[in-house]
Amino acid sequence: MSADFILPRGGTSKRVAVRLSGKGLQTVRRKHPWIFENSIEKLSAEAEPGDIAVVYDNRKIVAAGLVDPYSSIRVRLLTFGASKEVVGPGLFRLLAKQSAERRNGLFGPETNAFRLINGESDGFPGLVADKYADVLVMKVYTAAFIPHLGDVADALFEVYPCLKRLSLRFSREVSAMSAGLRRNLEDGMLFSGNPAWNGQVVFLENGLKFEADVRCGQKTGFFLDQRENRAKAGKLAAGVHSVLNVFSYSGGFSLYAAKNGARMVTDIDFNKHAIEASAHNFTLNGEIANIAKCRHRGIADDAFHAMNELEKAGERFGIVIVDPPSFAKSLSERAQAMKSYSRLAVAAVRLLSKNGILVFASCSSRIGADELFDEVHRAAADAGRPLKEFDRRAEAPDHPALFKESHYLKCLYAHI
Protein backbone atom coordinates (compact mmCIF):
# COMPACT_ATOMS: atom_id res chain seq x y z
CA MET A 1 0.00 0.00 0.00
CA SER A 2 1.26 3.50 -0.87
CA ALA A 3 2.92 5.43 1.94
CA ASP A 4 0.91 8.43 0.69
CA PHE A 5 -2.24 6.86 2.14
CA ILE A 6 -2.16 8.35 5.62
CA LEU A 7 -4.64 6.44 7.77
CA PRO A 8 -4.72 5.51 11.48
CA ARG A 9 -2.68 2.41 12.25
CA GLY A 10 -1.82 0.46 15.36
CA GLY A 11 -5.16 0.86 17.12
CA THR A 12 -5.24 2.42 20.57
CA SER A 13 -2.80 -0.04 22.24
CA LYS A 14 -5.33 -0.39 25.07
CA ARG A 15 -6.99 -3.62 26.20
CA VAL A 16 -10.10 -3.63 28.39
CA ALA A 17 -11.73 -6.53 30.20
CA VAL A 18 -15.40 -7.21 29.57
CA ARG A 19 -17.69 -9.26 31.77
CA LEU A 20 -21.15 -10.22 30.55
CA SER A 21 -24.47 -11.28 31.92
CA GLY A 22 -25.53 -14.89 31.52
CA LYS A 23 -27.58 -13.95 28.47
CA GLY A 24 -24.60 -12.14 26.98
CA LEU A 25 -22.36 -15.16 27.46
CA GLN A 26 -24.91 -17.35 25.70
CA THR A 27 -24.71 -15.00 22.72
CA VAL A 28 -20.92 -15.29 22.67
CA ARG A 29 -21.08 -19.08 22.86
CA ARG A 30 -23.26 -19.02 19.74
CA LYS A 31 -20.45 -16.98 18.13
CA HIS A 32 -22.68 -14.01 17.47
CA PRO A 33 -20.46 -10.99 16.73
CA TRP A 34 -22.48 -8.34 18.59
CA ILE A 35 -22.41 -7.55 22.30
CA PHE A 36 -25.10 -5.05 23.24
CA GLU A 37 -24.77 -2.53 26.02
CA ASN A 38 -27.52 -4.14 28.12
CA SER A 39 -25.70 -7.50 28.28
CA ILE A 40 -22.51 -6.02 29.75
CA GLU A 41 -21.96 -6.19 33.50
CA LYS A 42 -18.49 -4.65 33.54
CA LEU A 43 -16.60 -2.49 31.04
CA SER A 44 -14.27 0.38 31.86
CA ALA A 45 -16.00 3.76 31.63
CA GLU A 46 -12.82 5.05 30.03
CA ALA A 47 -12.99 2.65 27.10
CA GLU A 48 -12.48 4.44 23.79
CA PRO A 49 -13.41 3.56 20.20
CA GLY A 50 -11.07 0.89 18.88
CA ASP A 51 -9.86 -0.37 22.24
CA ILE A 52 -9.40 -4.15 22.24
CA ALA A 53 -12.11 -5.78 24.33
CA VAL A 54 -11.29 -9.13 25.93
CA VAL A 55 -14.39 -11.01 27.08
CA TYR A 56 -14.07 -13.24 30.14
CA ASP A 57 -16.17 -16.02 31.61
CA ASN A 58 -14.71 -16.09 35.11
CA ARG A 59 -10.97 -16.20 34.30
CA LYS A 60 -11.35 -17.82 30.91
CA ILE A 61 -11.08 -15.75 27.72
CA VAL A 62 -14.07 -16.52 25.50
CA ALA A 63 -13.85 -13.80 22.83
CA ALA A 64 -12.14 -10.59 21.77
CA GLY A 65 -13.15 -7.63 19.68
CA LEU A 66 -13.29 -3.85 19.39
CA VAL A 67 -15.09 -1.34 21.59
CA ASP A 68 -17.51 1.33 20.39
CA PRO A 69 -18.78 3.25 23.44
CA TYR A 70 -21.06 5.35 21.22
CA SER A 71 -23.11 2.47 19.85
CA SER A 72 -25.72 0.23 21.45
CA ILE A 73 -23.58 -2.57 19.99
CA ARG A 74 -20.87 -1.86 22.52
CA VAL A 75 -18.40 -4.54 21.40
CA ARG A 76 -17.91 -6.07 17.93
CA LEU A 77 -16.31 -9.50 18.22
CA LEU A 78 -13.58 -10.69 15.85
CA THR A 79 -12.34 -13.85 17.59
CA PHE A 80 -13.90 -16.53 19.77
CA GLY A 81 -12.21 -18.70 22.36
CA ALA A 82 -8.61 -18.20 23.42
CA SER A 83 -7.45 -17.21 19.91
CA LYS A 84 -3.75 -17.24 19.16
CA GLU A 85 -4.26 -14.18 16.96
CA VAL A 86 -4.46 -10.89 18.85
CA VAL A 87 -6.88 -8.34 17.43
CA GLY A 88 -4.68 -6.21 15.20
CA PRO A 89 -2.75 -6.26 11.91
CA GLY A 90 -1.97 -9.99 11.96
CA LEU A 91 -5.60 -10.93 12.52
CA PHE A 92 -6.78 -8.50 9.83
CA ARG A 93 -4.40 -10.13 7.33
CA LEU A 94 -5.63 -13.59 8.28
CA LEU A 95 -9.30 -12.59 7.95
CA ALA A 96 -8.65 -10.84 4.63
CA LYS A 97 -6.98 -13.96 3.23
CA GLN A 98 -9.84 -16.16 4.42
CA SER A 99 -12.35 -13.81 2.78
CA ALA A 100 -10.40 -13.94 -0.47
CA GLU A 101 -10.40 -17.74 -0.38
CA ARG A 102 -14.21 -17.73 -0.04
CA ARG A 103 -14.39 -15.79 -3.30
CA ASN A 104 -11.90 -17.86 -5.28
CA GLY A 105 -13.38 -18.91 -8.61
CA LEU A 106 -16.49 -16.72 -8.34
CA PHE A 107 -15.51 -14.26 -11.07
CA GLY A 108 -13.59 -14.32 -14.33
CA PRO A 109 -11.85 -11.47 -16.17
CA GLU A 110 -15.21 -10.04 -17.37
CA THR A 111 -16.04 -8.99 -13.79
CA ASN A 112 -13.57 -6.87 -11.82
CA ALA A 113 -15.93 -5.42 -9.20
CA PHE A 114 -17.16 -7.40 -6.19
CA ARG A 115 -17.37 -7.41 -2.41
CA LEU A 116 -14.14 -8.27 -0.60
CA ILE A 117 -15.37 -7.99 2.99
CA ASN A 118 -19.03 -8.41 3.92
CA GLY A 119 -18.95 -7.18 7.48
CA GLU A 120 -19.76 -9.68 10.21
CA SER A 121 -19.97 -12.64 7.82
CA ASP A 122 -16.32 -12.15 6.87
CA GLY A 123 -15.12 -11.44 10.41
CA PHE A 124 -15.11 -7.62 10.21
CA PRO A 125 -18.27 -6.57 12.11
CA GLY A 126 -19.22 -3.03 11.15
CA LEU A 127 -17.05 -2.72 8.04
CA VAL A 128 -17.50 -3.61 4.37
CA ALA A 129 -15.01 -3.40 1.52
CA ASP A 130 -15.61 -3.49 -2.21
CA LYS A 131 -13.32 -3.64 -5.21
CA TYR A 132 -14.00 -1.58 -8.35
CA ALA A 133 -11.23 -2.33 -10.88
CA ASP A 134 -8.12 -0.98 -9.09
CA VAL A 135 -10.07 0.91 -6.39
CA LEU A 136 -10.66 -0.30 -2.84
CA VAL A 137 -13.73 1.19 -1.15
CA MET A 138 -14.04 0.71 2.59
CA LYS A 139 -17.31 1.70 4.27
CA VAL A 140 -17.26 2.07 8.04
CA TYR A 141 -20.37 1.65 10.20
CA THR A 142 -18.72 1.86 13.63
CA ALA A 143 -16.13 4.07 15.34
CA ALA A 144 -14.51 0.86 16.61
CA PHE A 145 -12.58 0.42 13.36
CA ILE A 146 -11.37 3.99 12.87
CA PRO A 147 -8.06 3.58 14.79
CA HIS A 148 -7.42 0.41 12.75
CA LEU A 149 -8.35 1.57 9.24
CA GLY A 150 -4.80 1.70 7.94
CA ASP A 151 -4.09 -1.83 9.15
CA VAL A 152 -7.29 -3.17 7.52
CA ALA A 153 -6.48 -1.37 4.26
CA ASP A 154 -2.92 -2.71 4.34
CA ALA A 155 -4.25 -6.25 4.71
CA LEU A 156 -6.55 -5.89 1.70
CA PHE A 157 -3.89 -4.25 -0.49
CA GLU A 158 -1.58 -7.14 0.38
CA VAL A 159 -4.16 -9.79 -0.54
CA TYR A 160 -5.26 -7.93 -3.71
CA PRO A 161 -2.10 -6.39 -5.25
CA CYS A 162 -4.13 -5.09 -8.21
CA LEU A 163 -5.59 -2.41 -5.92
CA LYS A 164 -3.99 1.00 -6.32
CA ARG A 165 -6.50 3.57 -5.06
CA LEU A 166 -8.73 3.94 -2.01
CA SER A 167 -12.05 5.60 -1.16
CA LEU A 168 -13.15 5.88 2.45
CA ARG A 169 -16.90 5.94 3.14
CA PHE A 170 -18.68 6.48 6.45
CA SER A 171 -22.23 5.67 7.53
CA ARG A 172 -24.42 8.59 8.59
CA GLU A 173 -23.82 7.73 12.25
CA VAL A 174 -20.04 7.77 11.89
CA SER A 175 -20.11 10.93 9.75
CA ALA A 176 -22.08 12.68 12.52
CA MET A 177 -19.37 11.99 15.12
CA SER A 178 -16.90 14.67 16.16
CA ALA A 179 -13.83 15.20 14.00
CA GLY A 180 -11.67 13.99 16.87
CA LEU A 181 -13.43 10.63 17.06
CA ARG A 182 -13.13 10.32 13.28
CA ARG A 183 -9.39 11.18 13.47
CA ASN A 184 -10.25 14.08 11.13
CA LEU A 185 -11.28 11.63 8.42
CA GLU A 186 -14.41 12.35 6.38
CA ASP A 187 -16.86 10.42 4.25
CA GLY A 188 -15.70 10.33 0.64
CA MET A 189 -12.00 10.91 1.26
CA LEU A 190 -9.92 9.68 -1.67
CA PHE A 191 -6.38 8.33 -1.60
CA SER A 192 -4.61 7.77 -4.90
CA GLY A 193 -1.53 9.94 -5.25
CA ASN A 194 -3.44 11.79 -7.98
CA PRO A 195 -5.16 14.95 -6.69
CA ALA A 196 -7.17 15.19 -9.93
CA TRP A 197 -9.05 11.94 -9.28
CA ASN A 198 -12.68 12.77 -8.45
CA GLY A 199 -13.87 9.31 -7.37
CA GLN A 200 -15.22 8.15 -10.73
CA VAL A 201 -14.12 4.67 -11.79
CA VAL A 202 -15.14 2.49 -14.74
CA PHE A 203 -15.41 -1.21 -13.98
CA LEU A 204 -16.59 -4.41 -15.65
CA GLU A 205 -19.51 -6.62 -14.68
CA ASN A 206 -20.09 -9.65 -16.90
CA GLY A 207 -18.49 -7.75 -19.76
CA LEU A 208 -20.61 -4.61 -19.34
CA LYS A 209 -18.97 -1.30 -18.47
CA PHE A 210 -20.32 0.78 -15.60
CA GLU A 211 -19.07 3.98 -14.04
CA ALA A 212 -19.34 4.28 -10.27
CA ASP A 213 -18.96 7.32 -8.08
CA VAL A 214 -17.09 5.83 -5.12
CA ARG A 215 -16.84 9.22 -3.43
CA CYS A 216 -20.53 10.20 -3.23
CA GLY A 217 -22.56 7.34 -4.75
CA GLN A 218 -25.03 5.20 -2.82
CA LYS A 219 -23.62 2.35 -0.74
CA THR A 220 -20.01 2.17 -1.95
CA GLY A 221 -20.85 3.55 -5.40
CA PHE A 222 -22.94 0.78 -6.97
CA PHE A 223 -25.31 -2.03 -5.98
CA LEU A 224 -22.91 -4.94 -6.42
CA ASP A 225 -25.25 -7.26 -4.50
CA GLN A 226 -27.74 -7.34 -7.40
CA ARG A 227 -25.24 -8.64 -9.98
CA GLU A 228 -26.76 -12.11 -10.30
CA ASN A 229 -30.30 -10.74 -10.41
CA ARG A 230 -29.31 -8.29 -13.13
CA ALA A 231 -27.90 -11.16 -15.17
CA LYS A 232 -31.01 -13.32 -14.70
CA ALA A 233 -33.41 -10.49 -15.53
CA GLY A 234 -31.31 -9.72 -18.58
CA LYS A 235 -31.67 -13.26 -19.90
CA LEU A 236 -35.43 -13.10 -19.34
CA ALA A 237 -35.49 -9.92 -21.44
CA ALA A 238 -34.21 -11.66 -24.58
CA GLY A 239 -36.61 -10.78 -27.39
CA VAL A 240 -38.88 -8.71 -25.13
CA HIS A 241 -40.22 -5.56 -26.74
CA SER A 242 -40.20 -3.26 -23.71
CA VAL A 243 -38.79 -3.37 -20.17
CA LEU A 244 -39.54 -1.00 -17.28
CA ASN A 245 -36.92 -0.50 -14.58
CA VAL A 246 -38.35 1.26 -11.50
CA PHE A 247 -35.88 2.79 -9.01
CA SER A 248 -33.33 2.33 -11.77
CA TYR A 249 -30.37 4.14 -10.15
CA SER A 250 -27.57 4.03 -12.77
CA GLY A 251 -29.34 1.56 -15.06
CA GLY A 252 -27.85 -1.79 -14.10
CA PHE A 253 -30.91 -3.91 -14.84
CA SER A 254 -31.60 -1.80 -17.94
CA LEU A 255 -28.21 -2.43 -19.53
CA TYR A 256 -28.51 -6.18 -19.04
CA ALA A 257 -31.96 -6.12 -20.64
CA ALA A 258 -30.68 -4.13 -23.60
CA LYS A 259 -27.63 -6.35 -24.03
CA ASN A 260 -29.87 -9.41 -24.23
CA GLY A 261 -32.09 -7.94 -26.92
CA ALA A 262 -34.85 -5.88 -25.28
CA ARG A 263 -35.88 -3.38 -27.92
CA MET A 264 -36.91 -0.59 -25.55
CA VAL A 265 -36.00 0.10 -21.91
CA THR A 266 -37.52 2.75 -19.65
CA ASP A 267 -35.87 3.91 -16.42
CA ILE A 268 -37.72 5.59 -13.56
CA ASP A 269 -35.79 7.25 -10.74
CA PHE A 270 -36.59 10.32 -8.67
CA ASN A 271 -32.94 11.42 -8.86
CA LYS A 272 -32.19 13.09 -12.18
CA HIS A 273 -28.47 12.44 -11.67
CA ALA A 274 -29.24 8.71 -11.55
CA ILE A 275 -31.10 9.02 -14.85
CA GLU A 276 -28.10 10.83 -16.32
CA ALA A 277 -25.75 8.15 -14.96
CA SER A 278 -27.83 5.45 -16.65
CA ALA A 279 -27.67 7.28 -19.98
CA HIS A 280 -23.90 7.60 -19.55
CA ASN A 281 -23.57 3.87 -18.89
CA PHE A 282 -25.50 3.16 -22.09
CA THR A 283 -23.01 5.36 -23.93
CA LEU A 284 -20.08 3.48 -22.38
CA ASN A 285 -21.45 0.25 -23.89
CA GLY A 286 -22.36 1.67 -27.29
CA GLU A 287 -20.07 -0.78 -29.08
CA ILE A 288 -22.41 -3.65 -28.11
CA ALA A 289 -24.83 -3.96 -31.03
CA ASN A 290 -27.97 -4.77 -29.01
CA ILE A 291 -27.36 -1.86 -26.65
CA ALA A 292 -26.76 0.52 -29.55
CA LYS A 293 -30.08 -0.57 -31.11
CA CYS A 294 -32.12 -0.39 -27.90
CA ARG A 295 -34.33 2.67 -27.36
CA HIS A 296 -33.51 3.97 -23.89
CA ARG A 297 -35.75 6.42 -22.07
CA GLY A 298 -35.22 7.97 -18.63
CA ILE A 299 -37.98 9.45 -16.47
CA ALA A 300 -36.89 11.54 -13.47
CA ASP A 301 -40.01 11.39 -11.31
CA ASP A 302 -41.59 9.87 -8.23
CA ALA A 303 -42.05 6.15 -8.93
CA PHE A 304 -45.73 5.99 -7.99
CA HIS A 305 -46.61 9.06 -10.05
CA ALA A 306 -44.59 7.96 -13.07
CA MET A 307 -46.07 4.45 -13.06
CA ASN A 308 -49.58 5.88 -12.82
CA GLU A 309 -48.90 8.19 -15.76
CA LEU A 310 -47.55 5.31 -17.87
CA GLU A 311 -50.66 3.26 -17.10
CA LYS A 312 -52.97 6.15 -18.03
CA ALA A 313 -51.04 6.53 -21.30
CA GLY A 314 -51.79 2.90 -22.11
CA GLU A 315 -48.17 1.72 -22.01
CA ARG A 316 -47.48 -1.93 -21.16
CA PHE A 317 -44.23 -3.79 -20.62
CA GLY A 318 -43.05 -7.36 -21.06
CA ILE A 319 -40.95 -7.09 -17.89
CA VAL A 320 -41.34 -4.72 -14.95
CA ILE A 321 -38.42 -4.59 -12.49
CA VAL A 322 -39.05 -3.02 -9.08
CA ASP A 323 -35.97 -2.59 -6.89
CA PRO A 324 -36.77 0.09 -4.30
CA PRO A 325 -34.55 1.38 -1.49
CA SER A 326 -35.17 0.04 1.98
CA PHE A 327 -38.55 1.35 3.12
CA ALA A 328 -38.12 -0.08 6.64
CA LYS A 329 -34.89 1.09 8.24
CA SER A 330 -36.37 0.56 11.71
CA LEU A 331 -39.06 -1.65 13.22
CA SER A 332 -41.36 1.37 13.58
CA GLU A 333 -41.39 1.77 9.78
CA ARG A 334 -42.43 -1.79 8.97
CA ALA A 335 -46.19 -1.23 8.66
CA GLN A 336 -45.83 1.77 6.35
CA ALA A 337 -43.19 -0.07 4.33
CA MET A 338 -45.52 -3.00 3.73
CA LYS A 339 -48.19 -0.59 2.45
CA SER A 340 -45.65 0.96 0.07
CA TYR A 341 -44.53 -2.45 -1.22
CA SER A 342 -48.18 -3.39 -1.76
CA ARG A 343 -48.85 -0.20 -3.74
CA LEU A 344 -45.76 -0.84 -5.86
CA ALA A 345 -46.85 -4.39 -6.62
CA VAL A 346 -50.27 -3.20 -7.76
CA ALA A 347 -48.80 -0.44 -9.94
CA ALA A 348 -46.28 -2.88 -11.44
CA VAL A 349 -48.70 -5.66 -12.39
CA ARG A 350 -51.08 -3.15 -13.98
CA LEU A 351 -48.25 -2.18 -16.35
CA LEU A 352 -47.45 -5.75 -17.40
CA SER A 353 -48.53 -7.01 -20.78
CA LYS A 354 -50.10 -10.45 -21.22
CA ASN A 355 -47.75 -13.17 -19.88
CA GLY A 356 -45.44 -10.44 -18.62
CA ILE A 357 -42.82 -10.96 -15.91
CA LEU A 358 -42.53 -9.15 -12.59
CA VAL A 359 -39.11 -8.90 -10.93
CA PHE A 360 -39.61 -7.55 -7.40
CA ALA A 361 -36.67 -7.00 -5.03
CA SER A 362 -36.15 -5.58 -1.56
CA CYS A 363 -33.06 -4.80 0.52
CA SER A 364 -34.90 -4.34 3.83
CA SER A 365 -33.59 -6.60 6.60
CA ARG A 366 -36.59 -5.64 8.76
CA ILE A 367 -39.01 -7.54 6.51
CA GLY A 368 -38.52 -11.22 5.70
CA ALA A 369 -38.86 -12.70 2.22
CA ASP A 370 -41.95 -14.78 2.99
CA GLU A 371 -43.78 -11.86 4.59
CA LEU A 372 -42.91 -9.48 1.76
CA PHE A 373 -43.72 -11.78 -1.12
CA ASP A 374 -46.95 -13.02 0.46
CA GLU A 375 -48.04 -9.37 0.41
CA VAL A 376 -46.88 -8.94 -3.21
CA HIS A 377 -48.90 -12.01 -4.22
CA ARG A 378 -51.96 -10.78 -2.30
CA ALA A 379 -51.78 -7.29 -3.79
CA ALA A 380 -51.40 -8.61 -7.33
CA ALA A 381 -54.34 -11.00 -6.90
CA ASP A 382 -56.52 -8.20 -5.48
CA ALA A 383 -55.63 -6.16 -8.57
CA GLY A 384 -56.96 -8.98 -10.73
CA ARG A 385 -53.52 -10.03 -11.92
CA PRO A 386 -52.46 -13.06 -9.84
CA LEU A 387 -48.82 -14.09 -10.01
CA LYS A 388 -47.23 -17.43 -10.85
CA GLU A 389 -43.91 -17.35 -9.04
CA PHE A 390 -41.08 -19.27 -10.72
CA ASP A 391 -37.98 -18.21 -8.80
CA ARG A 392 -36.81 -16.51 -5.62
CA ARG A 393 -33.28 -15.44 -4.74
CA ALA A 394 -31.32 -14.05 -1.81
CA GLU A 395 -27.82 -12.64 -1.26
CA ALA A 396 -25.10 -12.79 -3.94
CA PRO A 397 -22.25 -15.28 -3.42
CA ASP A 398 -19.74 -12.52 -2.65
CA HIS A 399 -22.15 -11.19 0.01
CA PRO A 400 -22.25 -14.17 2.42
CA ALA A 401 -24.90 -13.95 5.14
CA LEU A 402 -23.78 -16.23 7.95
CA PHE A 403 -26.11 -15.14 10.76
CA LYS A 404 -29.73 -14.05 11.03
CA GLU A 405 -29.30 -10.28 11.04
CA SER A 406 -27.07 -10.33 7.97
CA HIS A 407 -29.89 -11.50 5.68
CA TYR A 408 -31.49 -8.63 3.81
CA LEU A 409 -31.71 -9.10 0.01
CA LYS A 410 -34.60 -10.93 -1.59
CA CYS A 411 -35.85 -11.02 -5.18
CA LEU A 412 -38.99 -12.62 -6.63
CA TYR A 413 -39.62 -13.63 -10.26
CA ALA A 414 -43.19 -14.27 -11.40
CA HIS A 415 -45.40 -14.41 -14.49
CA ILE A 416 -48.90 -12.98 -14.58
Solvent accessible surface area in square Angstrom, and as a share of the most:
residue,aa,sasa,rsa
1,M,79,0.35
2,S,47,0.31
3,A,101,0.79
4,D,99,0.51
5,F,5,0.02
6,I,140,0.71
7,L,12,0.06
8,P,19,0.12
9,R,100,0.37
10,G,52,0.50
11,G,15,0.14
12,T,33,0.19
13,S,111,0.72
14,K,72,0.31
15,R,133,0.49
16,V,13,0.08
17,A,46,0.36
18,V,0,0.00
19,R,89,0.32
20,L,11,0.05
21,S,28,0.18
22,G,49,0.47
23,K,161,0.68
24,G,3,0.03
25,L,22,0.11
26,Q,101,0.45
27,T,26,0.15
28,V,5,0.03
29,R,149,0.54
30,R,166,0.60
31,K,136,0.58
32,H,31,0.14
33,P,13,0.08
34,W,44,0.15
35,I,4,0.02
36,F,85,0.35
37,E,91,0.41
38,N,140,0.72
39,S,15,0.10
40,I,33,0.17
41,E,127,0.57
42,K,125,0.53
43,L,37,0.18
44,S,51,0.33
45,A,109,0.85
46,E,137,0.61
47,A,9,0.07
48,E,91,0.41
49,P,14,0.09
50,G,0,0.00
51,D,0,0.00
52,I,21,0.11
53,A,0,0.00
54,V,7,0.04
55,V,0,0.00
56,Y,53,0.20
57,D,35,0.18
58,N,123,0.63
59,R,225,0.82
60,K,142,0.60
61,I,58,0.29
62,V,22,0.12
63,A,0,0.00
64,A,15,0.12
65,G,0,0.00
66,L,0,0.00
67,V,0,0.00
68,D,1,0.01
69,P,36,0.23
70,Y,132,0.50
71,S,24,0.16
72,S,70,0.45
73,I,22,0.11
74,R,43,0.16
75,V,0,0.00
76,R,18,0.07
77,L,3,0.02
78,L,13,0.06
79,T,12,0.07
80,F,58,0.24
81,G,31,0.30
82,A,86,0.66
83,S,51,0.33
84,K,203,0.86
85,E,68,0.31
86,V,93,0.54
87,V,6,0.03
88,G,8,0.08
89,P,58,0.37
90,G,27,0.26
91,L,6,0.03
92,F,0,0.00
93,R,96,0.35
94,L,70,0.35
95,L,19,0.09
96,A,0,0.00
97,K,96,0.41
98,Q,66,0.29
99,S,1,0.01
100,A,16,0.12
101,E,112,0.50
102,R,111,0.41
103,R,12,0.04
104,N,111,0.57
105,G,83,0.80
106,L,66,0.33
107,F,47,0.20
108,G,46,0.44
109,P,129,0.81
110,E,108,0.48
111,T,11,0.06
112,N,42,0.22
113,A,0,0.00
114,F,24,0.10
115,R,26,0.10
116,L,0,0.00
117,I,0,0.00
118,N,18,0.09
119,G,4,0.03
120,E,39,0.18
121,S,5,0.03
122,D,2,0.01
123,G,19,0.19
124,F,0,0.00
125,P,1,0.00
126,G,6,0.05
127,L,1,0.00
128,V,16,0.09
129,A,0,0.00
130,D,1,0.01
131,K,14,0.06
132,Y,0,0.00
133,A,23,0.18
134,D,40,0.21
135,V,0,0.00
136,L,0,0.00
137,V,0,0.00
138,M,0,0.00
139,K,29,0.12
140,V,0,0.00
141,Y,98,0.37
142,T,1,0.01
143,A,0,0.00
144,A,0,0.00
145,F,0,0.00
146,I,0,0.00
147,P,3,0.02
148,H,4,0.02
149,L,0,0.00
150,G,0,0.00
151,D,12,0.06
152,V,0,0.00
153,A,0,0.00
154,D,44,0.23
155,A,1,0.00
156,L,1,0.00
157,F,14,0.06
158,E,98,0.44
159,V,34,0.19
160,Y,28,0.11
161,P,99,0.62
162,C,64,0.38
163,L,5,0.02
164,K,123,0.52
165,R,56,0.20
166,L,0,0.00
167,S,0,0.00
168,L,0,0.00
169,R,18,0.06
170,F,8,0.03
171,S,8,0.05
172,R,190,0.69
173,E,123,0.55
174,V,0,0.00
175,S,46,0.29
176,A,90,0.70
177,M,32,0.14
178,S,66,0.43
179,A,46,0.35
180,G,56,0.54
181,L,48,0.24
182,R,32,0.12
183,R,108,0.40
184,N,112,0.57
185,L,11,0.05
186,E,105,0.47
187,D,62,0.32
188,G,7,0.06
189,M,65,0.29
190,L,47,0.24
191,F,22,0.09
192,S,28,0.18
193,G,60,0.58
194,N,80,0.41
195,P,140,0.88
196,A,85,0.66
197,W,27,0.10
198,N,95,0.49
199,G,0,0.00
200,Q,65,0.29
201,V,7,0.04
202,V,66,0.38
203,F,1,0.01
204,L,54,0.27
205,E,0,0.00
206,N,50,0.26
207,G,28,0.27
208,L,0,0.00
209,K,73,0.31
210,F,0,0.00
211,E,48,0.22
212,A,1,0.01
213,D,41,0.21
214,V,0,0.00
215,R,113,0.41
216,C,82,0.49
217,G,11,0.11
218,Q,93,0.41
219,K,66,0.28
220,T,1,0.01
221,G,3,0.03
222,F,6,0.02
223,F,45,0.19
224,L,3,0.02
225,D,6,0.03
226,Q,4,0.02
227,R,4,0.01
228,E,52,0.23
229,N,4,0.02
230,R,7,0.02
231,A,26,0.20
232,K,39,0.16
233,A,2,0.02
234,G,0,0.00
235,K,147,0.62
236,L,49,0.24
237,A,0,0.00
238,A,61,0.47
239,G,51,0.49
240,V,29,0.17
241,H,104,0.46
242,S,9,0.06
243,V,0,0.00
244,L,0,0.00
245,N,2,0.01
246,V,0,0.00
247,F,45,0.19
248,S,7,0.04
249,Y,39,0.15
250,S,6,0.04
251,G,0,0.00
252,G,7,0.07
253,F,11,0.04
254,S,0,0.00
255,L,0,0.00
256,Y,7,0.03
257,A,1,0.01
258,A,0,0.00
259,K,68,0.29
260,N,49,0.25
261,G,21,0.21
262,A,2,0.02
263,R,125,0.46
264,M,24,0.11
265,V,0,0.00
266,T,0,0.00
267,D,0,0.00
268,I,0,0.00
269,D,20,0.11
270,F,161,0.67
271,N,69,0.36
272,K,122,0.52
273,H,118,0.53
274,A,8,0.06
275,I,23,0.12
276,E,97,0.43
277,A,36,0.28
278,S,0,0.00
279,A,50,0.39
280,H,77,0.34
281,N,1,0.00
282,F,19,0.08
283,T,102,0.59
284,L,42,0.21
285,N,0,0.00
286,G,35,0.34
287,E,120,0.54
288,I,41,0.21
289,A,69,0.54
290,N,52,0.27
291,I,6,0.03
292,A,69,0.53
293,K,150,0.63
294,C,13,0.08
295,R,154,0.56
296,H,55,0.24
297,R,70,0.25
298,G,38,0.36
299,I,41,0.21
300,A,57,0.44
301,D,39,0.20
302,D,59,0.31
303,A,7,0.06
304,F,45,0.19
305,H,95,0.42
306,A,3,0.02
307,M,1,0.01
308,N,70,0.36
309,E,71,0.32
310,L,11,0.05
311,E,51,0.23
312,K,140,0.59
313,A,75,0.59
314,G,51,0.49
315,E,51,0.23
316,R,103,0.38
317,F,2,0.01
318,G,18,0.17
319,I,1,0.00
320,V,0,0.00
321,I,2,0.01
322,V,0,0.00
323,D,30,0.15
324,P,3,0.02
325,P,72,0.45
326,S,26,0.17
327,F,52,0.22
328,A,1,0.01
329,K,126,0.53
330,S,41,0.26
331,L,122,0.61
332,S,105,0.68
333,E,71,0.32
334,R,69,0.25
335,A,72,0.56
336,Q,110,0.49
337,A,1,0.01
338,M,32,0.14
339,K,125,0.53
340,S,16,0.11
341,Y,0,0.00
342,S,15,0.10
343,R,135,0.49
344,L,0,0.00
345,A,0,0.00
346,V,32,0.19
347,A,21,0.16
348,A,0,0.00
349,V,0,0.00
350,R,110,0.40
351,L,0,0.00
352,L,1,0.01
353,S,38,0.25
354,K,172,0.73
355,N,102,0.52
356,G,2,0.02
357,I,16,0.08
358,L,0,0.00
359,V,1,0.00
360,F,0,0.00
361,A,1,0.01
362,S,0,0.00
363,C,33,0.20
364,S,1,0.00
365,S,66,0.42
366,R,105,0.38
367,I,1,0.01
368,G,43,0.41
369,A,31,0.24
370,D,97,0.50
371,E,68,0.31
372,L,0,0.00
373,F,0,0.00
374,D,92,0.48
375,E,32,0.15
376,V,0,0.00
377,H,49,0.22
378,R,114,0.42
379,A,2,0.01
380,A,0,0.00
381,A,51,0.40
382,D,103,0.54
383,A,28,0.22
384,G,60,0.57
385,R,66,0.24
386,P,82,0.52
387,L,20,0.10
388,K,147,0.62
389,E,62,0.28
390,F,80,0.33
391,D,39,0.20
392,R,87,0.32
393,R,88,0.32
394,A,59,0.46
395,E,34,0.15
396,A,6,0.05
397,P,73,0.46
398,D,0,0.00
399,H,2,0.01
400,P,25,0.15
401,A,20,0.15
402,L,118,0.59
403,F,35,0.15
404,K,173,0.73
405,E,82,0.37
406,S,24,0.15
407,H,94,0.42
408,Y,42,0.16
409,L,6,0.03
410,K,12,0.05
411,C,0,0.00
412,L,0,0.00
413,Y,0,0.00
414,A,0,0.00
415,H,72,0.32
416,I,31,0.16
